[in-house]
Amino acid sequence: MTDLYTESYGTGDPVLLIHGSGSWGVDTFGAQRTLADEFRLIIMDRRGYGQSPPAESMGWQTDKDDVARLLTELGSAHVVGHSTGGTVALIAAAMVPHAVRSLVVVEPTVWGIADPAVSPPERPAAYQEAWTRGQRLSAKEFMIVTTEAAGVKDAAAMISQSWASATEADRAAAEAMRRESWAGRAPIDVTALATARFAKVVVVGAWDVDLHPDLAGMWASGWRQAVAAEHCALAHAISGRLVTMSRSAHGPMIEETDTFNAMLRDTWRATSRALSGGVYGDRRQGFLSGSGVRNATLKRCASGLP
């Protein structure tokens, strides 16, 4: 059995939820606990975060094995991962596809899948350099350096303001983030995922500058266009759905909880129906539209448009 800290809610088909960097399990997925009325939610703390012990090597390299092991122990489960946790979920799902009922990744950290003309490799290279440089600084300074590298204007002021009101748990999560390896260079086996027969969904925020004016610099720098292109290319490469939540930025599960939870419930129910009917998902899931989400087109994906 793993020594990772997990919290379990409800009964029914199991769901493993994997948080991203700078957070912890229930901090990220606390609003999804209402789904425990129908499913068994297992919310984990990645190594070094929350109440899980640290590892000598922290980051996706260790997390992928932890998640693959948990999935194997569960027999099979739906998987939901956010940000770095989404990257980990992608890798682990390709490692043990027989143990995955469905896969939902939210704003995953992925690079090198989109057309370099839209997502030039210089962008992740510069961000990785900032991440590595920031690891020699304090947790607060690390957050400033990496936020600046993503094109956010006045990053120092933004981080300083949030740092002033940060809890002890928030600061501990920032310190854990400073210590882990960056997930942007993690290898994603898109071929294995594309041929896997479980449902796959890539969820992204629209990053609307009218709703999030403090993030306008990320669009002006071209950073957001590149990230959007990577997410769209990922969905296409793994034969998955791309779901864009119109009022969200990086945290749809928090920013648009009701819409996000409805999407999860629909995905999990559809999988249960398919499994009970002897059909283990479709390899091509298409693009989803509906209340609160927006259809994506390959043309928009290629251009990096929101």
N, C-alpha and C positions, 0 to 999 in steps of 0.2 A: 504493500500500500504506500502511496505517496505521503510525504510529510508536509505537503502544501495545505494551507488553511483554506477551507471551503465552507460556505453556508448553503444549506439546502432548504428549499421551501416547496410545499405541495407534494402531490403525487401525480402519477401519469407518465407519459413518455418523457425521458430525461432530456434536459437542455443544459449544455455547458456554456457559461458566459465568461468571456476573457477580456479583461479591461486593458486599456492602453497605458502609455507612459505618463508619469506624473499624477497618477490616481490610484485607486484600488477597487476591489470588486464591487461592494455595495455603494461606493461613492459614484461609480459609473452606472451601475445597473439597478440602483435602488427602486427606480420608478417602474421597473419591469416586474417587480414582485407580485403585482396584481394578476399576472398570468399564471400564478401558482394555483389558481382556481381550477386549472385544467391540465397543467403540466408540472413536472418536477424540475424546479430550477436549481442548478448547482452553480453558485457564483464563487469563483476562485480568486485568490490573491496570487498574482505572479510572484516569483522569487524576489525577495528583498522589498516587496510592497506589502502594505497592510500588516497582517499577522503571519505572513509566510516568512520562513527563514531565508536569509540571503544565500547566494552561491558564490563560489570563487569567481566564476564567469557569469555575469548577469546579462540577460538580454535574450533575443530570439533563439540563439544557439542552444541555450539550456531550456527555454520555455517550450520549444517545439517537442522535445522529448517528454517533458512533463505532461503536455496536453495529449500527445499520442498515447501515453501510458494511462492517463485518466479515461480516455475514450475506450481503450481496450478493456479496462476494468469495468466500465459501465456496460459493455457489450455493444451498444450503439446509442447515439445521442444526436440531437440537433446541436449545432455549434453556432455561437454568435461571438464575434470578436470586433473590438473597436480599436482603430488606429494601429499601434504596434501589436495589440492583441489580435487585430484583424490579419496582420501579416503572419503572426504565429498560427492562427487558425488555418490560413491557406496552406502553410507548409505541413502542418500536422494532418490536415484532411487528405493531402496527397500521400502522406506516409501510411495512413490507415484508412483508406476509403471505405472498407467494409464496415467500419465502426461509425460512419457518419450517416445520419438520417437526412439532414439538410445543412446547408452552410450559408450563413448570412454574415458578411463582413461590412463594417461601417467605417467609411473614410480610412481604409487601410493605407499603411505606409508602403508604397510600391513605386519603383522607378525602373526605367529601362524596357518597358513594354510598349509604350506609345512610339509613334513616328518621331525620330530625333528632330525633325524640322519643327515640330510643335512643342516637344519637350526635350530641349537640348541637354546633353549629358553634363554640361557645365553647371547646371542648376543643382542637381544632387551632389556633385563634387564639391561645390562651394558650401553647401549645407553640411556635408560630412566634415569638411575642414573646420567649420564653425563649431560643430558638435565636439570634435576631438579637442579643439583648442579650449572649449568651454569646460571640458572635464578637468582641466587643471585649475579651475577657478572655483569660487563658492557656488552653492546651489542657486542662489539668486542671480549671480553674474552669469552662470550657465544659461539660465532661463532668458536673460536679456540677450545674450549673444545669439542663441538659436532663434529667438523670436525676430531679431533684426535680420538674420539670414533668410527668413521667409518673406521679407519685404515689408514688415510692419513698421510704419513710421512711429516715432516716439516710443519705441519698444521699452526704453529705460523707464519712462514715466508710467507706461501701462503696467509693467511688471512691478515696479516699486509700489504702485497703488494697491495692486492685488496682494503683494507680499505683506503690506502693512496690516491687512485684515486676515491673513492666512492663519489657519489653525496649526497646532503642532503636527497633526496628521498630514496636512497639506504640505508643510515644509519637509517632513520626512519623505513624502512621495516625490518631491522635487529633488531631494538628495539621492533617492534611489534612481531616478531618471538620469541624473548626472553620472551615475556609476555604470549604467548599462550601455551595451553597444547599440549603435544606431541600426534600425531595421531596414533602412532604405536600400542596403546592398544585399539583403537576404535573397537567396535564390528561390523563386516561385516556379514550381513545376506546372506550368499552365497546360501542358499536353496531358499530363495525368489527370488534372482537374477537369479538362474539357471532356475527356472520355468517361469520367466518373458519372454514375447514373443518378446521383442524388441532386436535389434542387440546389441551385446556387444563386445568391442575390448579392449584389454590390450596392450598398446604400450610401448616398452622398448628400451633403447639403448644397443648396444653391448659392450660398455665400453672397446673398443680395446686398449690395452696398447701401441701398436705401434703408435696409433693416440693420445693417452692421457697418456703419460709416467708419468705424475705427479700423476696419480691415481693407479700406480702399487702396492702401499702398500695396497690398498683395496682388491686386489686379493691375495696378499701374506698373509694377515691376515685372509682370508676366508670370509670376510664381503660380498664381491661381489657375491661369490658363493651362500651364504645364501639368499641374496636379489633376485638373479636370480631365485632361487628355489621357493621363495614365489610368485613371479610374475607369474611364469609358473603354479604353483599350483592354484593360483587365477583364471587364465584364464580357467583352466580345471574345477574348482569347480563351476564357474558361467555359464558354457557352452558357453564360448566366444572364440574369436580368439586371438591368441598371435602374435603380429607383432614386429619383432626385426629390428631396423634400424641400419645398419652396421657401420655408421660413427659417431653415437651419443653416448653421455653419458647420463646425466640426463635431457637434454633439446632438444629432437628431433624436437619440433616445431620451435626451433631457429637454431639448428645445421644442420638440413636437411629439411628446410622449404618447398621446392618444393615437395619432396616426401611425407612429412607429410600432406601437404595441398591436394595433389592428393588423398591420402588415405581417408581423411575426406570427400572430395567431392564425391568419389565413394561410401562411406558408406551411406552418406545422400541421394544420388540419389537412391541407391538401396532400402532404406527404403521408399522413396516416391513412387517408383514403386510398392513395396509390399503393401503399404497402399492403393494406388489407385486401386490395384487389389483385395483388400479385404483380404490380407494376412498380418498379423501383425508380420512379422519376423519369424525366425526359432529359436527354443530353442537351437539347437546345431549349432554354427556358424563355427566350424572347425578352421583350422589354415591357415593363409594367406601367400602367397608368391608372389613375384613380383619384379619389379625394385626397388632396394634400400632397400628391406626388405628380411629377411631370414626366411625360414620355421623353426619351432621349433618342436621337437619331445618329446613325454612324457619321453623317456629314458634320453634325455638331461635335461629335467625339473627335473627329479628325482635326477640326479647327480649334478645339480647346474652349469653345464657347460654353457658357453656363447653361 
